[in-house]
Amino acid sequence: GSLSLAGGKDAVQTQLDKHRTFFARNMYYKAMLDSKNKVFKNIIHSVTDQPGNIDTHEANSKMQQLNDRFSYVSQNAQLWEQKLQEAVRCWHNFRECERIISDWLLKAEQLISEKHIDTKETVESHKIFFERVNERWIHDLVQTAHDLRNCLPSDQQRSIINNVERLQAKWKEVLSFAPLHLMRLEFRLDETTFHQYIKDIEKEINIEQQAFNNKQENIDMIIARHKDYFVNRNVIQEVEHCIENMRKIAENHAQWQPEDHSLNVAVTTIEQQWTGTMQKIEHLKKQLHQIPE
């Protein structure tokens, strides 16, 4: 059957193995042919030494044809072995580049679609993943595709071109989305931290309020507790720092994606919530300090 360089590495490798197996006996046949040539020369020599005019032209011509055919087949066998080897190499390199990029894109899409990200470590791992992306992968993909296409007949090249274009488009899309993804991650993390702060503050306000309402409690102890929690521990500054971070991320996000207002809306809600909480803290503080000695 005719040889083909299309169909992928395994298909070409199978052909290469068959080709090598078949032509492994080439040396044996070459030796046979050399032997025949010697015998033939001796025959011709002995015939031409005889008296009489014996025509050896046809015999010479046939022998020459046989030698030419053998030489042609041997050379082409070598040529095809080289072509098949090169095609195997090109298919391997292309598929390897394709695999590396496909794996990275799959992982990237998994990370982007993750819903529950609640630790700094997770955010860092996402950052590292997207920052360590290797631009060389795409360059290698294009190069190996080019090499492979050089091996293939023109009618077999379209699928390779399509694959490369598809991966390039996906790569571009993911990389353009990555910064937004990381911004949202950081925002959500700060948002989670903020809500935890609010929860803790509300709890503290309730404890102090109950203690205040219970007239048996020592007011100085409540004031001391209030000061320790809200002043000494820098809770308010930490919350405000957290909100400031979210503001910055939301502004940055809006520059990247002006049509998406979700983070700005979230910041507004958070600011309103914080204003409400601060009012509660102030109200409690006033209550504590209005009690006569």
C-alpha atoms as one frame of an Amber mdcrd trajectory, in Angstrom:
protein
   0.000   0.000   0.000   1.023   3.609  -0.378   2.614   5.415   2.545   0.951
   8.354   4.259   2.323  10.918   6.703  -1.122  11.930   7.959  -3.199  10.368
  10.715  -1.055  11.150  13.710   2.103   9.855  15.331   0.934   6.294  16.027
  -0.352   5.732  12.507   2.894   7.010  10.996   5.003   5.043  13.489   3.160
   1.857  12.493   3.958   2.536   8.854   7.580   3.293   9.709   7.902   0.007
  11.606   6.390  -1.946   8.708   8.588  -0.088   6.245  11.738  -0.866   8.231
  10.760  -4.497   8.662  10.149  -4.874   4.953  13.357  -3.158   3.867  15.484
  -4.808   6.540  16.207  -7.505   3.916  17.475  -4.908   1.483  21.130  -5.799
   2.164  20.388  -9.463   1.529  18.863  -8.667  -1.854  21.689  -6.260  -2.615
  24.186  -9.056  -2.018  22.143 -11.338  -4.284  22.094  -8.700  -6.996  25.844
  -8.119  -6.702  26.371 -11.845  -7.025  24.119 -11.946 -10.102  26.024  -9.040
 -11.619  29.308 -10.916 -11.189  27.886 -14.074 -12.728  26.374 -12.046 -15.546
  29.682 -10.290 -16.232  31.465 -13.626 -16.375  28.863 -14.971 -18.793  29.124
 -11.911 -21.030  32.891 -12.085 -20.851  32.971 -15.745 -21.835  30.451 -15.161
 -24.634  32.328 -12.244 -26.132  35.525 -14.307 -26.071  33.864 -16.907 -28.279
  34.099 -16.647 -32.063  30.913 -15.560 -33.762  28.853 -12.467 -33.289  26.499
 -13.091 -30.328  24.235 -10.141 -29.536  24.394  -9.409 -25.767  22.657  -6.060
 -26.012  19.255  -7.259 -24.807  20.723  -9.169 -21.875  22.827  -6.152 -20.896
  19.784  -3.920 -21.148  17.683  -6.195 -18.921  20.417  -6.405 -16.329  20.859
  -2.649 -16.379  17.119  -2.191 -15.885  17.183  -4.545 -12.908  20.089  -2.651
 -11.344  18.406   0.687 -11.987  15.130  -0.499 -10.472  16.871  -1.855  -7.408
  18.811   1.373  -6.978  15.637   3.435  -7.400  13.706   1.347  -4.873  16.585
   1.415  -2.356  16.990   5.172  -2.589  13.263   5.758  -2.291  13.043   3.391
   0.649  15.699   5.452   2.432  13.981   8.667   1.484  10.633   7.426   2.778
  12.191   6.175   5.982  13.568   9.671   6.572  10.201  11.232   5.742   8.380
   8.872   8.079  10.903   9.482  10.866  10.553  13.221  10.435   6.763  12.953
  10.414   6.808  10.882  13.629   9.037  13.518  15.244   6.834  16.384  14.047
   3.620  14.685  15.133   5.129  13.944  18.545   6.355  17.511  19.088   3.097
  19.050  17.929   0.914  16.781  20.062   3.155  17.416  23.058   2.816  21.203
  22.706  -0.896  20.800  22.137  -1.186  18.668  25.287   0.764  21.114  27.475
  -1.421  24.042  26.406  -4.667  22.074  26.609  -3.791  20.877  30.118  -2.951
  24.415  31.222  -6.169  25.808  29.750  -8.217  23.089  31.419  -6.623  23.840
  34.786  -7.084  27.589  34.216 -10.774  27.125  33.467 -11.188  24.972  36.566
  -9.574  27.663  38.715 -11.639  30.428  37.147 -14.865  28.530  37.793 -14.016
  27.768  41.444 -16.713  29.201  43.637 -15.471  28.756  47.193 -12.243  30.600
  47.684 -11.866  31.571  51.279  -8.185  31.492  52.116  -5.240  33.703  51.280
  -3.311  30.559  50.310  -5.863  29.685  47.634  -5.697  33.178  46.179  -1.897
  32.993  46.192  -1.949  29.628  44.440  -4.211  31.096  41.735  -1.888  34.077
  41.376   1.158  31.858  41.043  -0.596  29.684  38.478  -1.528  32.603  36.227
   1.715  34.490  36.702   3.835  31.490  35.794   2.226  31.037  32.430   4.846
  30.417  29.780   4.422  32.421  26.573   6.925  30.075  24.951   4.291  27.326
  24.877   2.292  29.150  22.227   5.432  29.958  20.260   6.395  26.271  20.377
   2.911  25.232  19.301   3.061  27.502  16.259   6.573  26.312  15.402   5.803
  22.602  15.751   2.603  23.070  13.739   4.644  24.740  11.016   7.133  21.845
  10.988   4.330  19.298  10.890   2.560  21.066   8.054   5.791  20.950   6.072
   5.642  17.152   6.379   2.042  16.855   5.294   0.335  17.188   1.931  -1.628
  20.432   1.628  -5.031  18.723   1.877  -4.065  17.336   5.311  -3.015  20.647
   6.831  -6.362  22.307   7.593  -7.062  20.382  10.807  -3.641  21.361  12.187
  -4.264  25.032  11.381  -7.724  24.824  12.989  -6.322  23.271  16.159  -3.666
  25.943  16.510  -6.130  28.772  15.904  -8.583  27.301  18.411  -5.920  26.958
  21.113  -4.520  30.429  20.416  -7.978  31.980  20.749  -8.671  30.096  23.987
  -5.250  31.030  25.351  -5.831  34.695  24.584  -9.286  34.603  26.143  -8.087
  32.965  29.369  -5.100  35.268  29.726  -7.229  38.363  29.214  -9.666  37.079
  31.819  -7.011  36.057  34.363  -6.369  39.552  35.828 -10.120  40.044  36.347
 -10.350  36.643  37.955  -7.520  37.451  40.363  -9.060  40.834  41.222 -12.378
  39.196  42.004 -10.647  36.593  44.121  -8.892  39.211  46.212 -12.095  41.195
  46.476 -14.107  38.185  47.631 -11.440  37.342  50.162 -11.537  40.872  51.594
 -15.313  40.729  51.517 -15.286  37.493  53.524 -12.840  39.057  55.989 -15.067
  42.131  56.288 -18.169  40.061  57.030 -16.258  38.103  59.643 -15.189  41.367
  61.296 -18.779  42.622  61.273 -19.989  39.367  62.786 -17.407  39.588  65.571
 -18.107  43.294  66.185 -21.873  42.716  66.332 -21.263  39.928  68.816 -19.075
  42.200  70.959 -21.638  45.024  70.836 -24.352  42.606  71.980 -22.231  41.311
  74.863 -21.430  44.850  76.031 -25.026  46.002  75.531 -26.347  43.115  77.600
 -23.786  43.784  80.302 -24.793  47.448  80.265 -28.493  46.596  80.437 -27.774
  44.341  83.381 -27.368  46.980  86.075 -25.397  44.561  88.257 -22.347  44.819
  85.939 -19.498  47.178  86.817 -19.623  50.002  84.260 -15.868  50.626  84.435
 -15.212  47.034  83.477 -17.514  47.366  80.478 -15.780  50.608  79.431 -12.384
  48.932  79.816 -13.561  46.002  77.730 -14.958  48.374  75.107 -11.674  50.264
  74.912  -9.654  47.077  74.730 -11.731  45.680  71.888 -12.362  48.773  69.798
  -9.216  50.831  70.467  -6.348  48.637  71.604  -6.934  45.895  69.050  -7.155
  48.305  66.083 -10.287  46.531  64.887 -11.785  49.655  63.319  -8.578  50.494
  61.432  -8.349  46.915  60.187 -11.911  46.984  58.886 -11.345  50.346  57.207
  -8.131  49.054  55.656 -10.074  46.060  54.359 -12.747  48.358  52.848 -10.060
  50.558  51.286  -8.543  47.479  49.642 -11.921  46.567  48.198 -12.400  50.116
  46.890  -9.063  49.960  45.064  -9.793  46.551  43.580 -13.257  47.684  42.453
 -11.774  50.787  40.776  -9.129  48.714  39.042 -11.704  46.140  37.986 -13.926
  48.868  36.536 -11.047  50.055  34.352 -10.578  46.551  32.970 -14.264  45.830
  32.565 -16.301  49.049  32.634 -19.580  47.283  31.876 -19.361  45.153  35.032
 -20.476  47.148  38.088 -20.769  44.213  40.489 -17.728  45.085  42.612 -18.656
  48.766  42.874 -22.154  47.776  43.955 -20.673  45.402  46.537 -18.404  48.172
  47.889 -21.366  50.537  48.261 -23.297  47.886  50.199 -20.282  47.213  52.416
 -19.756  50.916  53.104 -23.403  51.281  54.112 -23.126  48.256  56.356 -19.985
  49.656  57.961 -21.630  53.043  58.524 -24.479  51.266  60.312 -22.057  49.274
  62.460 -20.038  52.383  63.329 -23.242  54.104  64.434 -23.972  51.184  66.753
 -20.447  51.394  68.202 -20.814  55.154  68.740 -24.247  54.720  70.301 -22.908
  52.133  72.733 -19.898  54.284  73.555 -22.170  57.242  74.372 -24.362  55.056
  76.567 -21.343  53.800  78.483 -19.969  57.278  79.095 -23.268  58.933  80.009
 -23.685  56.954  83.201 -23.102  59.162  86.224 -20.276  58.195  88.544
